[in-house]
Amino acid sequence: MFTLLASTAILVTTVGIASAEVTITGSARMGIIDDFGAVGPVFSSRVRVNFAASGETDTGLSFGASVRADQSGQGNTANGDSTVFISGAFGKLSMGDVDGAANAATGQTDGVGYTGLSDLNEITYLANGGSDFDGTPAIGLDDPQDTSALYEYTTGSVSLYLSSTQISVADGAEATSIAAKYSTGAYTVSLGYENLDAEDEYEWEQFVLGGSATFGGVTLKAIYADGSNNQGEEWKQHSVSATYTADALSVTAFVSDDEDLLTNDLGTSSSAKGYGLGASYDLGGGAKVSGGYVKNDTADTNAVDLGLNFSF
């Protein structure tokens, strides 16, 4: 009887594996960072494990889900780092911790360091995660715990994107975005529009233009964003990076600028400029040595790190 039960269990398990695929991947890092002079050099390490599952219907539709184990959301309307999707000839529909359309089409320029060094190369998107806007005059306040939806469709060299953050959020906001990307050979160009409709008739919008090109071992990326709201505030963001790769060695430099021009009754204005230089060496097998230097020109502070990155 035990042998029969064991054989039945193995058969059931095998059938499940045949109809679906589950994969486990992960990443880790360890090293030393001096983060903008806050406390001096410190040890810094992190590990993340990712689970992904996929399957296919009898009619050829693909479906799947992914979750990151380090800080998983509770599901339903709270998806901090999990996604679910279905795809077919109609395109791909994803829900959970997904990017907004403009971000999905454009992405970010290249950063430096084994930790990213506060990611000063990145611009702020309005429609990422689930926006939870409280009226504070700042760009891109969002709550990634709210489930969002992203639709993607690709035909030939053209990809189209449409997204929305969580709907019907009390005392919050909904951000929608539409974008398109054209890719051919070593070149890409993208254009996106974002709109954030917040409480108290506070409305923001932003246009994002991005492009990339590869010439031999050099990859150039550039992003420009221009936004405003109905409270008289305006802002501009741009970031440019260049990465040179030769065999196992990669060297990256970036320049970024965030101009926040507040023209309403607040009477304040601010801007942030960042510069970065870094390099990485691929050790093979999913391991590499990375280090970088970043300067926050506005705050007159800098950061540096050196460590190991692992992927498995």
N, C-alpha and C positions, 0 to 999 in steps of 0.2 A: 504493500500500500504506500509506504514512504517513497519507494522508487517511482511509482506511478504519479504521485503528487509532485515530486521533484521534476519529473520529465514534463509534466503539464505546465509547471511554472516556467521552466526554461523555454518551452514552446511559445507560451504567451509573451514572454519577454522578447524573444526573437522576432515575433510578429510585430511588436511595437517598434523595434529598432528598424525593421525593414520599411515601415511606413513613415518614419520620421527620423530626423537627425538632430542629435544634441552634441554640442561642442563646448569645451571649456578652454578659455584663453585667459591670459593675465598680463600684468605689467608690474614692475617694481623699480625702485630707485633708491640709491643711498649715496651720501656724500657730505660735503661741507658747504654751507652757505653763509654769507654775510649780507643780510637783507636790509639794505638802505640804512645801515648804521644803528638799527634799533637796539640790539644787544651784543653786537660783535659776532664773530664766527661761531656757528653752532652746527652740531650734527643734524642731518635731516634725512629721513627715510620714509617710504610709503610702499604699500602693496595693494593691488586691486585684482580681483578675480571676476571674470566675465563669463556668464552662461548664455548660450544662444541655442535656440531650438527652431527647427524649420520642418515643413512638410509640404505636401502637394495634394490637391483634391483630385477626384476622378476626372474632372473637366479641365485640369491643367492649371488651376490657380495655385500660386505659391503663397504660403503663409508662414509666419514665424514670430518669435519674440526674443528679446534679450534683456538681461538684467545684470547690474554690477553689484557685487556682493558687499562692498564696503559700507554703503549707506543707502540701501534699497528703500524706496517709498512703499507705502502700504497698498498701492493699487487703487482701483476705482478712479477717484478724482485727484489722488495724490501719487504722482509718479515722479519721484526725484531723479531716478536714473534707470528707468525701465522703458522699453518700447515694445509695441505690438504692431504687426503690419500684415497686409494682404496685397498681392500684386498679380497682374496679368496683362492682357493686351490693352486694358483700359488705363494702365499706369500702376502706380503704387500709392497706397494710402497707409500712413503710419499714425499712431497715437501714442502719447506718453511724453517722455522727456525728449522731444524733438526740436530741431532748430526751426526758426521762422524761414519763410520762403527766401527772403533776401540773403540771409546767412547761408542757407543751403546752396544757393546758386553761387555766391561769391566767396564764402569762407573767410579766412584771415591770411595775412602775410606771415612769413616765417619768423619765429622767435628764436631766442638763444638761451643757453644754459640747460642744465639737466633738470631744473625745476621750472623753467619758464621765466623766473625772475619777475614775478608779478604781471607777466604778459603785457608789458607796455606797448608791444607791437600791435595789439588788437584794438579794433574799433568797437564801439557799443552799438548793438542792434536793438531796436525797439520791440520787435515781435518775437523774441526768444522766450521759451518757457511760458509760464502763465503770468501775465502782467498783473501786479497787485499795486496799483498806483494810489498814493495817498495825498497827492496834491503838492508834494515837495518839488521845487523847481530844479530837477536834476534829470539827466538823460538815462533812460533804460532801467528804472527800478523794476525788478521783476521777481516773481516767486516761482522757481523751477519745480515746486511741488505740484503745481496745477497741470493736469493733463492738457496737452495741446494736440492739434491735428495738422498733418503736413501731407499734401498731395503732390506727386511728381509724375511727369509724363515726358518721355524722350522719344523723338523721332529723328533719325539721322543724326545730324550735328547739333540739333536744337533740343534743349531741355526746358520745360516749363514747370513752375512751382507755384503753389497756392497754400497758404497756411492761416490758421486762426488759433489764438490762445484760448484758454478756458472761457466758456460762455456762462452767463448767469452767476457771476461771482459777486457776492454781497460786498458793497463798499470797495469795489475793485475796478478793473478796466479790462476791456477786450482789445487786443491788438491783432490786426489782420495784415497780410503781406502778400504781394504778388511779384514774381521775378521770372527772368528768362536768362538762359546761358547759351552761348554759341561756342562750340569747340571744334577745332580742326587742326590736326597735326599737333604742333607744339604751341599753339596759341589758343587762348580762351578769352572771352569777353562776356560780362554779365551786367545786367541792369535790374535793380529791384526798387520797389516802393513799399513803405511801411506806414500804417496809420494806427495810432493808439487813441482810443476813445475812452476817456476816463470820467470819473465822477465829477459833478459840479461843472459839466460842460467844458471840461479841460481836454483839448484835443491836440495831439502831436502828429507830425508827419515827417518822413525822412526818405530821401532818394539816395540810393547807393549804386555806385559805378565801380566795377572791378575788372581787372585784366591780368593775364600772366603770359609769359613767353619764355621758351627755352632755346638757348643758343649753345649747342655743344654741351659743355659741362656747367653752364650758367643758367639759372632760373631766376627771372625777375617777376615780382608780383607788386601790384599797386591797387589800392582801394581809396575811394573818395566818397564821403557822405556829406550831405547837406540837408539840414533839418530846421524846422521852426514849429511854433505852436500859436494858438490863438490868444496867448497872453503876452505877445510881443517879444518872445525870446527866440533867438536864432543860434545855431551852432554849426560848425564845420569840423569834420574829422578827415584825416588822411594818413595813410601808412604805406611805406615803400620798403621792400626787402630785396636783397640779392643773395643767392646761395650758389657757391661754386663747389662742385663735387669732382673729385679725382680719385678713382678707385675707392678705398675705404675712408678717405678723408673728406669732410664737408666743412666749409667755412661760410658763415652767415653774418650779414650786417643789415640793420634796419634803421629807419628814421620814421617817427610818428609825431603827429601834432593834433591836438584836440582844442579847438577854439570854441569857448562857450561865451557867446555874446548876449548878455541879459540886458534888454532895453526897456524893461518895465519899471514899476515903482521900486523894485528891490535896489536898484542903483548899484549893482555889483557886476563885475566881469571877471572872467578867469580863463586861463589857457594852460595846457599841459603839453610839454614836449619831451619826447624820449628818444634815446639813441642806444643801440645795442650792437655788440660784436661778440661772436662766439664760434666755437668749432666742436666737431665731434669726430670720433674715430671708431669705425665699425670693427669690433673684435670677432664677429661671426657668431653664429648660433643664437642670435637674438640679444647679444650684449654689445654695448658701446660705451665709450668714455666721452663725456660731454662737459663743457664748461663755457661760461659766458660772463660778460660784463655789460651792465646796463646803467645808463645815466638818466635820472629824472631831472631834466634841465630846469624845470619850473621850481621844484622844491630844492634844487641844488643838493641832491643826494644821489648816491650810487649803490649798486649791489653787485656782488660777484659770487659765483658758485663753481664747484668742480665735483663731479661724481660719476657714478655708473648708472646707466639705464638698462633694464632687462625687459624683454618681451618673451612670453612663452604661451 
